């Protein structure tokens, strides 16, 4: 009887620890913010793909090609701001001179295909 009880307790502890480590959210709404802003990721424009929450949206970096104009790059980022600006799908976010998109954290989310993706959280800041 003691072996069965010990086994059950060990099993339950393992399940709880696994849920705490694997199943816990990364942070508020899947976001982790760094203590200090990280490196500059881009000085290019971004196009909003999907609004996630007030004041933040998933956006693709746009790079300029002399032949085709602005085109989406493979860089997808969660763009956030503190200015109270609301984003909308398809909006073009311009990075003005002397500014850049700096990484301030990471965002983890689940896609419609039930896959987990992690992208940088960026914010418009001075160079």
Backbone bond lengths (Angstrom), bond angles and torsions (degrees), N, CA, C in turn:
res aa  C-N    CA-C-N  psi(-1)  N-CA   C-N-CA  omega(-1)  CA-C   N-CA-C  phi
1 X - - - 1.442 - - 1.527 110.93 -
2 X 1.351 116.04 -39.41 1.460 119.64 179.58 1.522 111.12 -64.27
3 X 1.340 117.20 -37.89 1.458 120.70 179.27 1.522 110.59 -63.52
4 X 1.307 116.83 -42.43 1.469 120.99 -179.94 1.528 109.82 -64.96
5 X 1.312 117.13 -44.66 1.463 121.48 179.09 1.525 110.92 -63.73
6 X 1.328 117.09 -43.41 1.464 121.22 177.82 1.531 110.36 -61.57
7 X 1.325 116.11 -43.10 1.464 120.79 178.84 1.528 110.59 -61.62
8 X 1.326 117.76 -45.47 1.462 121.31 -179.73 1.526 111.99 -63.65
9 X 1.317 116.95 -42.24 1.461 120.58 178.67 1.530 109.91 -63.93
10 X 1.326 116.98 -46.11 1.463 120.58 179.11 1.527 111.07 -62.04
11 X 1.312 117.11 -40.74 1.463 121.92 178.47 1.529 110.49 -62.93
12 X 1.329 117.41 -47.00 1.467 121.45 -179.55 1.527 111.40 -64.32
13 X 1.322 117.46 -40.23 1.461 120.58 176.71 1.527 109.92 -62.58
14 X 1.319 117.38 -42.18 1.469 121.59 177.47 1.515 111.94 -61.35
15 X 1.320 117.56 -42.70 1.465 121.48 178.72 1.528 110.59 -63.78
16 X 1.321 117.08 -45.91 1.466 120.86 -179.61 1.523 110.82 -62.42
17 X 1.323 117.58 -46.25 1.469 121.12 179.64 1.527 110.09 -62.07
18 X 1.315 117.71 -43.17 1.464 121.43 178.40 1.520 110.83 -60.63
19 X 1.313 117.85 -45.73 1.462 120.98 179.09 1.517 111.87 -63.67
20 X 1.307 117.46 -37.30 1.461 120.42 179.29 1.520 111.79 -68.03
21 X 1.324 116.57 -38.05 1.463 120.32 -176.96 1.524 111.18 -82.45
22 X 1.312 118.33 -51.40 1.458 122.55 -173.54 1.520 112.01 -84.50
23 X 1.311 117.97 -41.83 1.444 120.94 -171.92 1.499 115.84 -88.90
24 X 1.313 118.84 -0.80 1.462 119.01 -177.07 1.521 110.17 -80.38
25 X 1.319 117.20 145.49 1.464 118.50 175.64 1.518 110.41 -68.57
26 X 1.311 116.54 151.82 1.458 121.44 -178.37 1.520 111.03 -65.41
27 X 1.270 117.55 -38.93 1.456 123.28 -178.97 1.513 107.36 -174.02
28 X 1.299 116.83 -165.10 1.454 120.74 178.99 1.525 108.68 -58.99
29 X 1.311 116.57 117.97 1.468 122.98 178.82 1.527 112.83 57.99
30 X 1.335 117.81 32.04 1.459 121.10 178.10 1.513 113.86 80.93
31 X 1.336 117.93 11.32 1.461 121.31 -176.53 1.525 111.96 -106.91
32 X 1.334 114.83 138.29 1.465 121.58 170.56 1.523 106.13 -121.13
33 X 1.327 117.25 126.17 1.454 121.29 178.26 1.522 109.34 -104.67
34 X 1.334 115.50 139.08 1.453 121.54 177.14 1.529 109.61 -74.67
35 X 1.321 116.45 158.69 1.469 120.69 175.74 1.521 110.43 -67.67
36 X 1.329 116.53 -36.38 1.462 122.30 178.38 1.523 108.48 -130.42
37 X 1.335 115.79 150.77 1.464 120.36 178.42 1.525 109.90 -61.49
38 X 1.313 115.46 142.07 1.455 121.62 -179.69 1.517 111.92 -90.24
39 X 1.313 115.17 -151.40 1.451 121.72 -174.99 1.523 112.37 -72.54
40 X 1.320 114.47 161.58 1.463 121.84 174.50 1.525 107.99 -74.82
41 X 1.327 116.86 127.20 1.459 119.80 -179.47 1.519 112.45 -98.49
42 X 1.341 117.20 -29.95 1.451 118.15 -175.18 1.519 111.59 -164.69
43 X 1.327 115.03 150.28 1.462 121.43 170.07 1.526 108.93 -117.11
44 X 1.334 116.53 10.89 1.457 122.43 -179.44 1.524 111.52 -88.32
45 X 1.311 115.39 173.89 1.465 122.17 175.67 1.526 109.57 -75.97
46 X 1.330 115.73 161.92 1.461 122.12 175.29 1.525 108.42 -130.24
47 X 1.329 116.17 147.54 1.460 121.14 175.90 1.520 108.95 -116.12
48 X 1.332 116.21 123.82 1.461 121.26 -178.46 1.526 109.48 -66.61
49 X 1.310 115.17 125.13 1.456 122.40 177.96 1.526 110.96 -94.38
50 X 1.353 115.34 -43.02 1.463 120.21 -177.54 1.519 109.86 -155.97
51 X 1.321 115.47 131.08 1.459 120.42 176.12 1.521 107.68 -78.40
52 X 1.331 116.22 129.32 1.457 121.98 -176.72 1.524 110.89 -96.07
53 X 1.321 116.27 -45.97 1.454 122.41 -175.13 1.521 106.94 -159.09
54 X 1.326 117.16 172.88 1.461 119.05 175.18 1.523 108.96 -54.11
55 X 1.316 116.19 130.15 1.456 123.70 173.95 1.527 114.64 69.16
56 X 1.336 119.37 17.07 1.466 120.24 172.84 1.525 110.11 -151.51
57 X 1.344 114.17 144.96 1.457 120.41 -176.92 1.518 110.33 -151.58
58 X 1.325 115.96 150.45 1.461 121.22 172.13 1.522 107.53 -80.22
59 X 1.326 116.75 129.96 1.457 120.81 -176.60 1.522 110.39 -142.13
60 X 1.343 115.12 144.70 1.461 121.28 175.79 1.523 109.53 -94.52
61 X 1.323 115.76 139.73 1.454 121.28 174.28 1.531 108.28 -67.21
62 X 1.327 116.62 140.08 1.458 121.91 175.21 1.522 108.40 -108.12
63 X 1.321 116.55 128.69 1.465 121.15 177.18 1.523 108.32 -112.35
64 X 1.322 115.41 147.91 1.459 119.92 -176.76 1.518 110.45 -92.53
65 X 1.327 115.82 132.31 1.457 123.63 175.65 1.527 106.54 -121.31
66 X 1.331 117.86 128.18 1.466 121.44 -176.29 1.527 112.21 -57.64
67 X 1.320 116.91 -32.89 1.468 120.25 -177.57 1.527 112.85 -84.30
68 X 1.331 117.20 -38.30 1.465 120.44 -172.77 1.527 114.56 -110.73
69 X 1.324 118.23 -6.95 1.466 120.49 -177.31 1.526 110.10 83.10
70 X 1.343 115.91 -149.40 1.466 119.79 -178.55 1.519 110.52 -79.24
71 X 1.340 115.35 132.88 1.460 122.39 179.42 1.523 109.17 -134.30
72 X 1.338 116.85 150.39 1.465 121.50 177.75 1.518 110.59 -68.31
73 X 1.316 115.42 136.78 1.460 120.07 172.21 1.531 107.01 -95.73
74 X 1.298 116.58 -175.25 1.468 119.82 179.76 1.528 112.01 -85.05
75 X 1.356 117.67 -4.55 1.460 120.50 -178.01 1.525 110.61 -79.10
76 X 1.319 115.71 111.48 1.463 122.92 173.76 1.519 106.55 -107.45
77 X 1.337 116.84 132.58 1.461 120.46 -178.33 1.521 109.42 -141.03
78 X 1.315 114.97 156.05 1.460 120.60 171.65 1.521 105.93 -90.74
79 X 1.339 116.10 113.49 1.458 121.90 -179.27 1.522 107.62 -93.86
80 X 1.320 115.39 130.75 1.461 120.63 -179.25 1.518 109.63 -132.55
81 X 1.328 116.17 160.52 1.463 119.86 177.74 1.515 110.14 -149.58
82 X 1.312 115.41 163.42 1.461 122.24 177.62 1.522 111.15 -110.72
83 X 1.333 117.10 5.79 1.458 121.49 -174.04 1.529 113.02 -88.12
84 X 1.330 117.83 -1.17 1.454 120.60 179.59 1.525 113.49 82.11
85 X 1.346 116.87 9.52 1.463 120.63 179.92 1.528 109.63 -74.47
86 X 1.331 115.71 136.39 1.460 120.98 175.64 1.520 108.40 -99.92
87 X 1.315 116.29 136.60 1.451 121.39 -179.95 1.523 110.64 -95.16
88 X 1.340 116.04 162.18 1.463 121.68 174.70 1.525 108.78 -141.43
89 X 1.328 115.80 153.95 1.465 121.16 -178.09 1.526 110.44 -58.59
90 X 1.335 115.89 134.59 1.454 121.77 178.34 1.523 113.92 85.77
91 X 1.308 118.52 -5.42 1.464 121.92 -179.42 1.526 110.28 -64.86
92 X 1.335 116.71 138.61 1.461 122.10 176.09 1.526 107.34 -97.36
93 X 1.325 116.12 123.52 1.461 122.48 178.75 1.526 107.79 -101.15
94 X 1.314 116.08 115.17 1.460 120.95 -177.53 1.526 110.04 -93.94
95 X 1.314 115.35 135.14 1.461 121.96 176.76 1.524 106.62 -97.36
96 X 1.323 117.20 111.26 1.463 120.92 -176.57 1.529 111.13 -76.22
97 X 1.347 115.39 164.90 1.470 120.86 179.74 1.518 110.14 -58.22
98 X 1.317 115.57 140.75 1.459 120.95 179.33 1.523 113.11 83.03
99 X 1.336 117.05 2.50 1.469 122.35 -179.86 1.525 108.89 -123.30
100 X 1.316 115.61 162.97 1.457 121.73 176.22 1.527 108.51 -155.25
101 X 1.307 115.67 164.39 1.461 121.30 173.09 1.520 106.77 -91.14
102 X 1.341 115.82 116.26 1.466 120.74 179.83 1.519 109.34 -109.32
103 X 1.324 115.29 143.35 1.457 120.07 179.34 1.520 109.58 -74.63
104 X 1.344 114.79 127.83 1.465 120.53 179.38 1.527 111.74 -119.32
105 X 1.350 116.35 2.39 1.452 119.45 179.63 1.515 111.38 170.30
106 X 1.337 115.86 -165.90 1.468 122.43 175.35 1.524 108.97 -133.17
107 X 1.341 114.76 150.82 1.456 122.09 -179.33 1.522 108.48 -126.40
108 X 1.308 116.50 129.22 1.468 121.94 179.44 1.520 108.08 -116.28
109 X 1.344 115.65 130.35 1.456 120.49 -178.67 1.525 110.43 -145.83
110 X 1.319 115.19 163.62 1.460 121.90 -179.97 1.519 108.40 -104.15
111 X 1.334 116.53 130.85 1.458 121.49 -179.91 1.522 110.71 -81.52
112 X 1.329 115.52 171.15 1.469 120.57 176.65 1.526 110.91 -63.52
113 X 1.337 116.43 -26.05 1.465 121.98 178.02 1.524 111.36 -82.18
114 X 1.342 116.69 10.25 1.460 123.05 176.89 1.532 112.60 65.55
115 X 1.350 116.08 32.75 1.459 121.94 176.43 1.522 109.05 -110.23
116 X 1.332 116.67 147.61 1.457 121.14 176.13 1.510 109.55 -90.61
117 X 1.328 117.01 133.30 1.458 123.66 177.55 1.518 108.26 -125.84
118 X 1.326 116.08 146.52 1.462 121.49 175.79 1.526 107.04 -127.08
119 X 1.333 115.61 127.25 1.459 121.68 -179.08 1.526 109.21 -129.55
120 X 1.334 117.26 158.71 1.466 119.32 177.49 1.533 110.59 -71.58
121 X 1.314 115.96 149.21 1.461 121.93 169.43 1.519 104.94 -97.34
122 X 1.342 117.08 125.00 1.453 120.62 -179.07 1.526 110.43 -120.41
123 X 1.316 114.07 156.31 1.455 121.41 179.82 1.525 107.90 -141.31
124 X 1.317 116.82 141.13 1.461 121.90 177.61 1.520 109.30 -71.11
125 X 1.348 116.69 121.38 1.471 121.63 -176.68 1.515 109.80 -142.67
126 X 1.321 115.71 166.84 1.469 120.95 174.77 1.519 110.05 -67.40
127 X 1.343 114.83 148.03 1.474 120.21 178.60 1.516 109.56 -69.60
